[in-house]
Amino acid sequence: MQGAELREHPDTPGGQVDNDLSRLQQKIDELERLLSDNNRLVATLRDYLLPHKASWGKGGGANVSSDSAHSQDGTLPGCRLANEMKDETDGVQLLDVYDLLPFDNPDGGAWKQGFEISYHGNEWDEQPLELFLVPHSHNDPGWLKTFDGYYQDQTRHILNNMLIKLSEDSRRKMIWAEISYFSKWWNDIDEQKREMVKRLVRAGQLELVTGGWVMADEANSHYFALLDQLIEGHQWIQRHIGVKPSSGWAVDPFGHSPSMAYLLKGAGLQDMVIQRVHYAVKKHFARQQTLEFQWRQSWDPSPRSDITCHMMPFYSYDVPHTCGPNPSICCQFDFHRLPGGRVYCPWRISPQPITEQNVQERALLLLDQYRQKSRLFRSPVLLVPLGDDFRFTDSSEWDAQFSNYQKLFDYFEQHPELHIKVNTRDTCEGGGAEGTRSSGPRLVLHLSLFI
C-alpha cells in the first residue's frame, strides 16, 4: 500500500528518491554506451594506424581495446611489455632509472645540481664541434598578464622586430612556437609583410616549431585537448604559410608526457626538445651521455612510434643555463644584460661588448663552456638555445645579441685550430644531431617525465 501510494504520488520524499535513482541509472546506462562506442572507435583507429601488427614480433602490438586490455594474470599489456624490454641492450626503461637514483642533492660546483665536467682538448681534432645557436622567445599565452596584454606590450614588438632583423642578414635565425600569438600578429600585418614571413620561412631563417596553438601543459591535460590545440595550430600554418613543422620545442611544460611525444610523431614531427625534467634524471642521463635518444612508447616494441628527443641538461632554458654548465659565465654572453640596461646578471659579472681587444679572451671563455656541455652528449653536434621568456622585444636586444655573437663566431671561423664550426644551415646532414652520431649504441628510452 505504501509503495502504491509512493508510485501514485511521486512528489513525496520516497517518490523523489525513486525518480533520482531512475535518472541516475539512465545516466549510467548512457555512460556505459558512450564508453563502449569510444572503445570501438579506439580499436578502429588502432587497426587503421597500425595495419601491420603481425610484423611487430613478440610482445603483441598496439594498445588493445578494453575487452582484452588485461592479460589473464591481471597485468596491463604496457606494463608487461615494459618488463619484457628490461633485458634489451639498447633500451632504457625510466622506471628502472628511478629505482637507481638516490634523489639527493649534493653541491655539484658551478653546475649546482650536476657535476664537474672535464675534457683533454683533443676530442674535436678529427671531427670539429658543430654548434647550432638557436635564438628563441617563449611567449606564454597568459601568465602574469592576459593574452591580449602580453600581445600588446611585448609579443607584437618581438614579431615586428623579427621581420626587420632577420631580413637584414641571411645568417640570422629564429624559432617560434606559439601559433596563437603568431596568428593574431598575422591578422595585424599587411600582405607585403606576410610575403616577407613566407620568404624567411622558405629560406630557413624562421622556423615554426611544434606548431601547437600553445606550448601545452602535459601533466594535467587530457589527450583530446593536446591533440585539439595541435590540430588547430598545424591547420593554421598549412593554410597561411604552406609548411609543416618538423621539430618540437617544449621548454616550459612542467613535466613531459609520452602521450605528447606520440602525438607529435603522429603529426609528422621528426624530433623534439624538452627541458623541465627532474634534476636527478638529467644528471643521470648526462653521466651516461644519454640526453639524446629515441623516445619509444612503453606499449610499442617496434620503432614505429619512436621520435628523436633532445633533453636540455641544465636548470633552465634561459641564456645563463644553456651555453654550458657555469651560469655565471654563460650570463656574460647574454648581451641583453649589458651594463646600463634593465636586466642584469645575478652573479654580479656583467657581459662585455665584444671588441678587437677582448674577442680572443671572450671567445675562448665561451668555447670552454661549449666544450664542457658537449661532453654530456655522444655527438659532436651541440644545440645552444639563446633566449628566454618574451625576449627580443626591443630592437636594441636584437642588435646586441646578433652583433656581439657574430664577432665571436667570426673569430672561431678565423681560427680553425679551435675546431669549432658554427652551423648556419637548417639541420644537420642526416636529420638532426642523431644523424651525425658516429659511435655508441642506438639508445631507446621509455619515458614518462614529470617533476
C-alpha positions in Angstrom: 0.0 0.0 0.0 2.8 2.3 0.9 4.6 1.5 -2.3 1.5 2.1 -4.3 1.0 5.4 -2.7 4.5 6.4 -3.5 4.1 5.5 -7.1 0.9 7.5 -7.3 2.4 10.5 -5.5 6.0 11.0 -6.9 6.2 14.3 -5.0 6.6 12.5 -1.7 10.2 12.1 -0.4 10.2 8.4 -1.2 8.9 9.0 -4.7 11.6 11.6 -5.3 14.3 9.2 -4.3 12.9 6.6 -6.8 13.0 9.3 -9.5 16.5 10.3 -8.7 17.7 6.7 -8.8 16.0 6.2 -12.1 17.6 9.2 -13.6 21.0 8.1 -12.2 20.6 4.7 -13.7 19.7 6.2 -17.1 22.9 8.3 -16.9 25.0 5.3 -16.0 23.5 3.4 -18.9 24.3 6.3 -21.2 27.9 6.5 -20.0 28.3 2.8 -20.5 27.0 3.1 -24.0 29.4 6.0 -24.7 32.3 4.1 -23.2 31.5 1.2 -25.5 31.3 3.4 -28.5 34.7 5.0 -27.5 36.3 1.6 -27.2 35.1 0.6 -30.6 36.4 3.9 -32.0 39.8 3.5 -30.4 40.0 -0.1 -31.7 39.1 1.1 -35.2 41.7 3.9 -35.1 44.3 1.4 -33.8 43.7 -1.0 -36.6 43.7 1.7 -39.2 47.0 3.3 -38.0 48.8 0.1 -37.3 47.8 -2.3 -40.0 50.9 -4.5 -39.8 50.7 -5.7 -36.2 51.7 -9.2 -37.2 55.2 -7.9 -38.1 55.9 -6.5 -34.8 57.4 -9.6 -33.4 56.9 -10.9 -29.9 55.0 -8.9 -27.3 51.9 -8.2 -29.2 51.1 -4.9 -30.8 49.2 -1.7 -30.2 47.1 -0.8 -27.2 44.2 -3.3 -27.1 40.6 -2.4 -26.6 39.0 -2.6 -23.1 37.5 -6.1 -23.5 41.0 -7.6 -23.9 43.1 -4.9 -22.1 44.2 -7.2 -19.3 46.1 -10.5 -19.6 44.9 -13.5 -17.6 47.4 -12.7 -14.8 45.9 -9.2 -14.5 48.9 -7.3 -15.8 48.4 -4.4 -18.2 49.9 -5.0 -21.6 52.0 -1.9 -21.4 53.5 -2.9 -18.0 54.1 -6.5 -19.2 55.9 -5.2 -22.3 58.0 -2.8 -20.2 59.1 -5.7 -18.1 59.9 -7.8 -21.2 62.1 -4.9 -22.6 64.3 -4.6 -19.5 66.7 -7.1 -20.9 67.2 -5.3 -24.2 70.7 -4.0 -24.7 69.6 -0.8 -26.5 66.6 0.1 -24.3 66.3 2.0 -21.1 63.1 2.0 -19.0 62.8 5.1 -16.9 61.0 3.2 -14.1 64.3 1.3 -13.7 66.2 4.5 -13.6 64.0 5.9 -10.8 65.0 2.8 -8.7 68.7 3.6 -9.1 68.5 7.3 -8.2 69.1 8.4 -4.6 67.4 11.8 -5.3 69.9 13.5 -3.1 71.1 17.0 -4.0 74.9 17.3 -3.4 76.6 20.5 -4.5 78.0 20.0 -8.0 80.1 23.1 -8.1 79.4 25.6 -10.8 76.6 23.3 -12.1 74.9 23.1 -8.7 72.7 20.1 -9.5 75.2 18.3 -11.7 78.9 17.6 -11.5 82.3 18.9 -12.6 83.0 18.3 -16.4 86.4 17.9 -17.8 88.0 17.3 -21.2 91.5 16.9 -22.6 91.2 19.3 -25.6 91.9 16.9 -28.4 88.4 15.4 -28.5 87.5 17.5 -31.6 90.7 17.2 -33.6 89.2 14.7 -36.1 85.7 16.0 -36.1 85.1 19.6 -35.1 82.5 20.7 -32.6 79.5 21.7 -34.7 77.4 24.5 -33.0 73.8 25.4 -33.6 72.8 28.6 -31.8 69.0 28.9 -31.7 67.5 32.3 -30.9 64.1 31.9 -29.3 61.5 33.8 -27.3 59.0 31.9 -25.2 55.7 33.7 -25.1 53.1 32.4 -22.6 49.6 32.9 -23.8 48.6 34.3 -20.5 50.6 34.2 -17.2 51.2 37.4 -15.2 49.3 39.3 -17.9 46.4 38.3 -20.1 46.9 37.0 -23.6 46.0 40.4 -25.1 48.1 42.2 -22.5 51.2 40.3 -23.5 50.5 40.7 -27.1 50.1 44.5 -27.0 53.0 45.0 -24.6 55.6 42.6 -25.9 54.7 39.9 -28.5 53.8 42.1 -31.4 57.0 44.0 -31.0 59.0 40.8 -30.9 57.5 39.6 -34.2 57.7 43.1 -35.8 61.4 43.3 -35.0 61.9 39.7 -36.1 60.7 40.6 -39.5 63.1 43.5 -39.8 66.2 42.0 -38.1 66.1 38.6 -39.9 65.8 40.4 -43.2 68.9 42.4 -42.6 71.3 39.4 -42.5 70.6 35.9 -44.0 72.8 34.3 -41.3 70.3 35.2 -38.6 67.8 32.6 -37.5 64.9 32.3 -35.0 62.3 29.8 -34.0 58.7 30.4 -32.9 56.4 28.0 -31.1 53.1 29.7 -30.0 50.8 29.9 -33.1 48.0 31.6 -31.1 50.2 34.7 -30.9 51.6 34.3 -34.4 48.1 34.1 -35.9 47.0 37.2 -34.1 50.0 39.1 -35.3 49.4 37.8 -38.8 46.0 39.3 -38.8 47.5 42.7 -38.0 50.2 42.8 -40.8 49.7 43.6 -44.4 50.2 41.4 -47.4 53.7 42.6 -48.1 54.9 41.7 -44.6 53.1 38.3 -44.9 55.1 37.6 -48.1 58.3 38.6 -46.2 57.4 36.0 -43.5 57.0 33.3 -46.1 60.3 34.1 -47.7 62.0 33.9 -44.3 60.4 30.5 -43.7 61.4 29.2 -47.1 65.0 30.4 -46.5 65.2 28.6 -43.2 65.7 31.8 -41.2 62.4 31.5 -39.4 61.2 28.1 -38.2 57.8 27.4 -36.7 58.4 24.6 -34.1 55.9 22.2 -32.7 53.1 24.2 -34.4 50.7 24.0 -31.5 48.2 26.7 -30.7 50.1 26.9 -27.3 53.0 25.2 -25.7 50.7 22.8 -24.0 50.8 21.6 -20.4 51.4 17.8 -20.5 50.9 16.8 -16.9 47.2 17.6 -16.4 45.8 18.0 -19.9 43.6 15.4 -21.5 44.9 13.9 -24.7 42.0 15.3 -26.6 43.0 18.9 -25.6 46.6 18.2 -26.5 45.5 16.9 -29.9 42.9 19.7 -30.5 45.4 22.5 -30.0 48.0 20.8 -32.1 45.5 20.4 -35.0 44.4 24.0 -34.6 48.0 25.2 -35.0 49.0 22.9 -37.8 45.9 23.7 -39.8 46.6 27.4 -39.4 50.3 27.0 -40.5 49.3 24.9 -43.5 46.6 27.3 -44.6 48.6 30.5 -44.3 52.3 29.6 -44.6 52.1 26.3 -46.5 54.6 24.3 -44.4 54.5 21.6 -41.8 56.5 21.7 -38.6 59.2 19.1 -38.3 60.7 19.8 -34.8 59.1 20.0 -31.4 60.1 22.6 -28.8 58.7 22.2 -25.2 60.9 24.2 -22.8 58.3 25.3 -20.3 55.8 22.5 -19.6 56.3 21.2 -16.0 56.9 17.6 -16.9 56.7 15.7 -20.2 54.3 13.1 -21.2 54.9 10.1 -23.6 51.5 10.8 -25.0 52.7 14.2 -26.3 55.7 12.5 -27.9 53.4 10.0 -29.5 51.1 12.8 -30.8 54.0 14.8 -32.2 55.3 11.7 -34.1 51.8 11.1 -35.5 51.6 14.7 -36.6 54.7 14.2 -38.7 57.4 15.7 -36.5 60.9 14.1 -36.7 62.5 15.3 -33.4 61.7 17.3 -30.3 63.4 19.2 -27.5 62.4 19.0 -23.8 63.6 20.9 -20.7 61.7 20.6 -17.4 62.8 17.2 -16.2 63.9 16.4 -12.6 67.5 17.4 -12.0 68.4 13.9 -10.8 67.2 12.4 -14.0 69.1 14.9 -16.0 72.2 14.3 -14.0 72.0 10.6 -14.5 71.4 10.9 -18.3 74.3 13.4 -18.5 76.7 11.0 -16.9 75.6 8.2 -19.3 75.7 10.6 -22.3 72.0 9.7 -23.0 70.5 13.1 -23.2 69.7 12.5 -26.8 67.7 9.4 -27.5 64.8 7.7 -29.4 61.7 8.1 -27.3 59.7 5.0 -27.6 56.3 4.2 -26.2 56.3 1.6 -23.4 53.5 -0.3 -25.1 55.1 -0.3 -28.6 58.0 -2.7 -29.1 58.6 -1.5 -32.6 60.4 1.7 -33.7 57.2 2.8 -35.4 56.4 5.4 -32.7 60.0 6.5 -32.0 60.8 10.2 -32.1 64.3 11.7 -31.6 64.5 13.7 -28.4 67.0 16.1 -27.0 66.8 16.7 -23.3 68.4 20.0 -22.1 70.9 19.2 -19.4 70.8 22.2 -17.1 68.4 24.1 -14.8 66.5 26.3 -17.3 66.1 27.4 -20.9 67.4 31.0 -20.3 70.8 32.1 -21.5 72.7 31.6 -18.2 71.7 27.9 -18.2 72.2 26.9 -21.9 75.7 27.7 -23.1 77.4 25.4 -20.6 77.4 24.3 -17.0 78.5 27.5 -15.4 75.7 30.1 -15.3 77.9 32.9 -14.1 79.9 32.6 -17.2 77.0 32.0 -19.6 75.3 35.0 -18.3 78.2 37.1 -19.5 77.2 36.1 -23.0 73.6 37.3 -22.7 74.2 40.6 -24.3 70.7 41.8 -23.3 72.2 42.2 -19.9 75.0 44.7 -20.9 75.6 47.4 -18.3 73.1 50.2 -18.4 70.1 48.0 -19.3 67.1 46.9 -17.2 68.3 43.3 -16.9 71.5 42.3 -15.1 73.4 39.1 -14.2 72.6 37.9 -10.6 76.2 36.6 -10.4 77.4 40.3 -10.5 79.6 39.8 -13.5 78.2 41.7 -16.4 78.6 41.0 -20.1 81.2 42.9 -22.1 80.7 44.3 -25.6 82.9 42.3 -27.9 85.8 44.3 -29.3 89.1 43.6 -31.1 90.9 43.9 -27.8 88.8 41.3 -25.9 87.5 39.0 -28.6 90.1 36.3 -28.1 89.7 36.1 -24.3 85.9 36.2 -24.6 85.8 33.6 -27.4 88.0 31.1 -25.6 85.9 31.6 -22.4 82.7 30.8 -24.3 84.3 27.9 -26.2 85.2 26.3 -22.9 81.6 26.3 -21.9 80.5 24.8 -25.2 83.1 22.1 -24.9 82.1 21.2 -21.4 78.5 21.0 -22.4 79.3 18.9 -25.5 80.9 16.2 -23.2 77.4 15.4 -22.0 76.5 14.1 -25.4 77.8 11.4 -27.7 77.5 13.6 -30.8 79.9 16.4 -31.8 76.8 18.5 -32.6 75.8 20.9 -29.9 72.5 22.7 -29.5 72.7 26.0 -27.7 69.4 28.0 -27.2 69.6 31.8 -27.0 66.6 33.3 -25.4 64.1 33.4 -22.5 60.5 34.5 -21.8 59.4 37.3 -24.1 62.9 38.1 -25.3 63.8 40.2 -28.3 61.1 42.7 -27.5 63.3 45.7 -28.2 65.2 46.4 -31.4 68.3 47.1 -29.3 68.4 43.5 -27.9 68.4 42.1 -31.5 71.3 44.3 -32.3 73.3 43.5 -29.1 72.8 39.7 -29.4 73.4 39.3 -33.1 76.3 41.8 -33.5 78.3 40.5 -30.5 77.8 36.8 -31.3 78.8 37.4 -34.9 82.1 38.8 -33.8 82.7 35.8 -31.6 81.7 33.4 -34.5 83.9 35.3 -36.9 86.8 34.7 -34.5 86.0 31.0 -34.4 86.0 30.9 -38.2 89.3 32.7 -38.4 90.9 30.2 -36.1 90.4 26.6 -37.4 92.8 25.3 -34.8 90.0 25.7 -32.3 88.0 23.0 -34.1 84.6 24.6 -33.8 82.2 25.2 -36.7 79.1 27.5 -36.3 76.5 25.9 -38.5 74.2 28.3 -40.3 72.2 25.5 -42.1 68.7 24.5 -41.1 69.5 21.0 -39.9 72.4 18.5 -39.7 73.0 16.2 -42.5 71.2 13.0 -41.8 68.5 14.7 -39.8 69.3 16.4 -36.6 72.0 15.6 -34.1 71.2 11.9 -34.3 72.2 11.9 -37.9 75.8 12.8 -37.1 76.3 10.3 -34.3 79.2 8.1 -35.2 79.7 5.9 -32.2 77.8 4.3 -29.4 74.7 2.1 -29.4 71.3 3.3 -30.7 69.6 4.3 -27.5 65.9 3.8 -26.9 64.2 5.2 -23.8 60.8 4.5 -22.5 59.9 7.6 -20.5 57.2 9.4 -18.5 58.8 12.5 -17.2 57.2 14.6 -14.6 58.7 16.7 -11.8 
